[in-house]
Amino acid sequence: MNKKVKIVGSLSLIAATLALGAQIYTNHKIDYILQKFPYSLQNKFQLDVVEKKKNFFNRELIFKLSGDSTKTSSEMIQTKLTALPFAVFADSALVPSFVKELNKNFKVTIDKNNITSKFSVIGDYFQSNIHTQFRDLANKSQTLVIDLNFEPKSHLMDVQSHLSGFNYDANSKIHDLIADATLIPIDDNQYDIENISIQLKDGDVYLLNGDNTNIKLKKLDFNLDKSDAGSNYNLSAKINADGLTITDKNPKHSTIQFKNVALNVSQKEIPNQLSYVKLLHLLNNKNELNTVEIIDQALDLLFQNKESELSFNFENLTFAHKEKDQGVSFDNFSSFLKGNFSDLSQVQSNYALALKSCQNKGENEHFQIKGIQFEGNNKNVNLATQLALLKSTIQLFSKAQVPETKQEAKQVEKEKSTFISALKTLAQDYNQSQQALFKIDEFTLDDNIELKEITIGASGAISEEKQDNENIELTLGSYINKKEQFQLKNGKFSLPFSVTNVGTLIPLNICSNLIYQAACDKYLNADEDTDLLVYQPIKNIAINIENATLSGEIDTYPSTSLTPFEGKLNLKSGILEEQQDKTTSTLLLEKWKKTEFDLYFSIVNKLFKANLLKDKQSISWSLINDWLYPEGELNPYLKENGDNYTIQIKKEGDKTWLNDEILPPILEDTLTPEQQ
């Protein structure tokens, strides 16, 4: 018996020793965890803890939250920890002063709040649950549940929340909001957001107490992902909604309605020093909006990355007016834009959009468009210099128009030199190429006008000799105008051409843009303006058109006699020598002297000679007939050549031919400068 008592006593002593050791270890782990505070999220918010009381089994803690915009902190949660061997339980509640602050700031009434937590000090789990019952702005009872789970090995933190609903007033409300966020550790006491997911069952928002705009949302899904890439980070965002309706009472009952809309945005390798949170902070500055800094930050966020991609799609979009029963609808739209910004001096981008159909209702004229496609790409775009030019222009808007000191005047001269240098750089280094293709399968207007198989294509590339080789193609399967009794089939237009020194047009193009006009007016004097924007383009640009063609077949509707036509053009202009007189009219006249061309047009004459149009009373046929037969006689510039009417105009040097006959020269000294 004594032996059994000794064994039991020994085991009890061992168990007590182990329990004491476990309790000491548990308290040690608690101390270790508390020493890691404060924790921060993206350096924007900081969570700290203060230990009020402590004994071997219990502790009382106060958690405080502070933001980067203020040095004050708010006591949020008071917690009582109960430490058992290898396990800790926590009962928490919101601090009464913090509850009053929430009630005051958010106009809500918190009726009940319960926070329970448990975790194992040996690293198996950490879980916390917050359950809050409150009354919203419309005094409706709502529930907010937040679950926090911590993964000890990876230190990942997952926060899940569910809000039953929220009524902002009698009209505006949301229902069934679910949010999930994953936080990742950056270092021992700092976290960043890795993923945010938000689902909203439905929402109803009225602006100006319902007197203006109403926004309705149905099944909204938002997802944001962020991943680390060394000194950079990757970002992607997705927004999907089953329905989005915007109703505006001015004009009365005008409605925009989306069905199954999706927006996806992604960026790769954004520098860590750039942040959308910082941009939002600038936009929310209550003291003063720094427009220059906001635009500068926005441009850097858009283009200071390796690659960006944007897509926008919807199943249906409707613009409607309920009172007039009118509207326009768009079905099955898809689009994307992708840009490679790894080298801002040679940016590559491509884009595409497609629309299955578009039609209106309720209007006097009904139209329908089917099968719209638009796609293309741009290569070797010098975006770096363009952005520098844009930022310098934005800086100009923030300064006084007239320099007040010598230092300011010197700064203006420096900015002027930079601006002109950027213009010349864009002109000299222009090496951009592009392709674009636009298609429409069918277009109808009422029961009268019908177009089919419309295609417009354009392409261009810069050769090693800095020559811009371009090509424009247009085809039209058929065009019918029933009221005009006119139709056209198999229309084709081809314009291949090359332009030397095309970069000299860049300064003119930039200074014609409203964004840059103020900068051009300030930095360019009259001589610089004339030289960059007028003289250099006219002098140095040479255009060469080789075998441009136009062809098709016209006919009455219904068909009488299919009438083919064709046209051809060849043109060549030269580069001017240095000119003393730099007025535009003089330069254009000198350019004309160095231009040679050969223009030919032919149309079959059966439809007109056989008097087959006598019953066709329409504007289209009247215009054609009046051109062919002004005053009832064949146009003197036309020549009857067998079954065709033809015209050919040709210029070489100072000689011009019309239908193989040389035209008399125009004496320049008899013309005014305007006529020249």
Secondary structure, 3 states (H helix, E strand, C coil): CHHHHHHHHHHHHHHHHHHHHHHHHHHHHHHHHHHCCCEEECCCEEEEEEEEEECCCEEEEEEEEEECCCCCEEEEEEEEEEEECCEEEEEEEECHHHHHHHHHHHCCEEEEEEEEEEECCCCCCEEEEEEEEEECCCCCEEEEEEEEEECCCCCCEEEEEEEEEEECCCCCEEEEEEEEEEEEEEECCEEEEEEEEEEEEEEEEEHHHHCCEEEEEEEEEEEEEEEEECCEEEEEEEEEEEEEEEEECCCCCEEEEEEEEEEEEEEEEEECCCCHHHHHHHHCCCCCCCHHHHHHHHHHHHHCCCEEEEEEEEEEEEEEECCCCEEEEEEEEEEEEEEECCCCCCEEEEEEEEEEEEEEECCCCCEEEEEEEEEEEEEEECHHHHHHHHHHHHHHHCCCCCCCCHHHHHHHHHHHHHHHHHHHHHHHCCCCEEEEEEEEEEEEECCCEEEEEEEEEEEEEECCCCEEEEEEEEEEEEEEECCCCEEEEEEEEEEEEEEECHHHHHHHHHHCCHHHHHHHHHHCCHHHHHHHHHHHHHHHCEEEEEEEEEEEEEEECCCCCCEEEEEEEEEEECCCCCCCCCCHHHHHHHHHHCEEEEEEEEEECHHHHCCCCCCCCCHHHHHHHHHHCHHHCCCCCCEEECCEEEEEEEEECCEEEECCEECCCCCHHHCCCCCC
